[in-house]
């Protein structure tokens, strides 16, 4: 992949950190009044009560309105296991199309079985407005984006590149945190290693924006780094770490990790493009909790 020419417009990137889920949502645009993309939005969810709220999403809406942006895309880097997506809520208030990598269909097939979803649940990705393919361009006003498939954490992970900014989802974390786990259904540590090398083969000055940060106690939250910094300092995949070394480390580490608190509600909502399950005959939507299945 070639370096973007210096004359290429570079995006304005505004990140909003959600402390409840350690998630960063982004608004990408080219200045006031321009077209914008929203990446990895958050629907607030209380697992104790089962209630949803829109505090995080409303901050995105406020930013969009303040800068008079025209939302064209609401992008998901993957079907998240740690937070619910607010994409339908944002689309209703701001417009735009909900997009995700085309391999979401593989994730839908797996989790339709895990959750024994209703027969009418489609496994063709049609819940989303657009399924991106590898290398596809993303029109965004004066900006032009590109889709990079980066499987491993899930089969459907995609990164979005706008100029010198790349939104990597869960593939990479900050250098002192490392990389994403690969033990969810469909995860693959060897695929993740290949995806990290794909990202780290970009020009060294390329800015990488994380979907999450889980900082050590001695530093504040951060979610913006560079290819050069990752190659030098990432504790899991810095230069010199072989594929076999990475797979051994990742497999051992994943075996010690607990499931994310919100994995069960998140996945069954996010494979529906953020829509809640169909309401039952009493007018209430229900999430499923499969027992002894994961």
N, C-alpha and C positions, 0 to 999 in steps of 0.2 A: 504494500500500500504506500502510495507516495505522500510526501509531506504537502499539506495545504499551502498554496502560495501565499506570500505575505500580504497580497492585496485582497485575499479572501476575507469577507467580513467575519469578525469574531463575535461570539454570542455574549450577551449579558447573562450571568448565571446568578440566580437568587435561591439560596438554600434555606429551608425551614426545618429545624430539628424538632422532632416530637419525642419528649423525654419518656413518655409512657411506653413506647415501643422501640426507642433508640433508632428511629427511622428519620432519614432526611428526604424531604420532598423538594423538588426543584421546579422553578419556572425559568424557561430558557427563551430569550427574545433578543431583539436587535435595537432596543431603545423604546421610548414612549410612543405609543400608537402603533407599534409593529405587531406582527403575528407572533404567537407564543405557543410553546409546548409545555405541558405540565408532566412531570415524571414522578411516578411512585407516590401517589397521594395516599392519605391515611384517613380511614373512617374510625372515629373513636368508638371503642367497644369495651364495656365493663363485663368481664367474665363472671362476676359474682351475681349480677342482676340480669344479664343478657340484654342490657339496654345499649343502644347506639346513640351517638351524638356527632355533631359536625364542627366542633371547635377547631380542629386542625384544618379541615377543608375550608372553613370560613376565613382563615388567615390567608389562604391561597387566593380566595375570591377577592378579599380586600386588596391584596397586592396587585392583582390583575386590574381591578377597577382604578386603583390609584394611578397606575401607569398607563391606563387606557389601552390595554392590550387586547388583541383579538385572538382568542384561543382557537388554534387549528387542530392541535393534537393533545390527547391525554394518554400518555404512554405508560406501559407497564414493562419493567425489565424482566419479570417472570411472575408466576403465580405465587405470591409471597406466603410464607408459613408463619410469619411473626406479626402481621397486622392485616386488617381488612382494608380493601381499596375503597376510596370515596369516588371513583371514576364516574359512576352514574349520577351522583349528586352534583359533581362539578359540571358534567355535560348538560344537565338540566338548567344550571344557572349561568353557564358561560358559553355553551355550544362546544363544537369540536368533535373529533372522532376518537374513540377509544381504540388504541392499537397495541399489539403484542406480537412477539415472534411466532411464526407459523407452527412451530413444534409444540405449541400449547395443546394441540390435539392429542399428543402422546400422554401428556399429564392428565388430560380429561379422561382418557380411556382407563388409566390406572385408578384414578380416584373415584370414578363412577362405580367401580367395583368395591373399593374400600368403603365407601359410604352407602353402597346399595341405593344409589339415587333413583328417582322416579324414572319410569320407562321413557318419558318424553324428553329427558335431558339429552341434548345432542352433544356428540363428541367430535364435531367438525369445526369448532371454533367460531360458529356463527353468532355466539353471544357477543363477540367483539365486532366493532365496525370495520376493522382492517387487520389482516394477518400479514405481517412483514416477512419477506424472504431475505436470505443472506445477501448482503451487498446492495439491497434496495435503497434508493434515495428517499429522503424525507423532505419534501418541500416545506419551507417555513419562511415565507417572505423573502428577504434578502439573504437569508441563511439557507444552507443546504445540508441536510443531515445524511448519515449513512448508517445502515444496520449492520451490526457484527454479531453473529451467533457465537455464544460463549457457553456451551453446555458443560455440565459437570455437577454443579450444585443441584440443578434440575435439567431435564432434557430441553426445556424451552427457554433457557436464559438467553437474553439478548442485551447487547450494549448499544448505546446510541451515541454516535460521534457527530458533533457540530463544530466544524473548524478544529481548533486545538483543544476542545473540551470533549471528554468521553465520559459517559454515565455508565458505570460498570455493573450496576446492580449489586448482587451479593458475591460476585466472582472474586473480587479482592476487597480487603479491608485496609485500614491504615497500616503502614509498615510494621508497627509494633503490635498489631493484632493478627495479621496474617491473611488467611483465606477462608472461604466458606466451607461448611461441612458438606459431605457427599453421601450421607447415610439415609436420606429420605428416599422413598420409592422412585426409581429411575435415576438416582444420583450415580456418579461415576468419577472416581478420583483421577483416573488416567485422562479422562476427557477434561476434567477441570485443569489439570496440569497443562494440557495443550492449549486450553483457553487462556490461561495466564500468560503463556509464552506469546500467544497471538497478540494480547494487549500490550505486553512489554516489548514487543518488536516495533511498536510505534515510535516516532521520533522522541528523543529523551525529554524534550521540553513539553510534551503533551500533558495536559492537565487531566487528572483522573478524579472523578467525583464519586464518592462512596454512597451506597444506599443506607448504610448503618455505620455507627461507631459505638464501640464498647471499650471506652478508654481505660487504661490503667489509672490507678488512683492519683498518680503524680502528674497528670496532664489534663487540660480541659478537653471538651468535645472538639473534634476536628473531622473534616470530611473532604478535604481538598489536598491532593498530593500530585506528584508527577511520575512519569515513567522512570526517569533517572533515579528518583528517590526510592521507588519500589524495587528497582533492580539492585540497588545498593544495600537496602536495609530491610526489605520484607522478611520477616522471621521465618516464613515458610517457603518462599520461592525467590529469594535473591539469586543473583547470578552465581552459578556453580552448583546449585541444587539439582540433582538428576531426577528424572521421572520416577525411577524406582525408589529413591530416597523419599520423594514427596509422597508417593502412594503409601509407603510403609508408615510414615509419620501421620498422614491424614487418616488412615484406617485405624491406627491405634488411638488417636485422639478422638475420633468420632465415637468410638466404643465407650468413651467415658462421659459423653455429653447427654444431658437430659433433653427431652423433647421441648421445643419452645412452648411457652404457656398458651399461646393462641393458635397453635398449628391446626387443631381440629375445626374451630370456627373459621379461621382464615382461609384455608385451602378450599373448603366447600363453597365459600362465597366468591373467592377470587377466580376460580375456574368458571364462574358465571359472569365474569367481567365486572364483579363488584355488586351484582344484584343479589338480593336475599332470596332464599328458596321460595317457591310458590306458597302462597297462603293456603292453609287448609280450610275446611268447611266452617270453622269458627272464626275465620278472618285473621288468624295469627300465623306467622311464619315460624318454622321450627328448624333448628340446627340438629344434626345427628352426632351422637358420641358413640362411635364403635368401640365396644369393650374388647380388650385383649387382642386388638387387631394390628396395632403398630408397635 
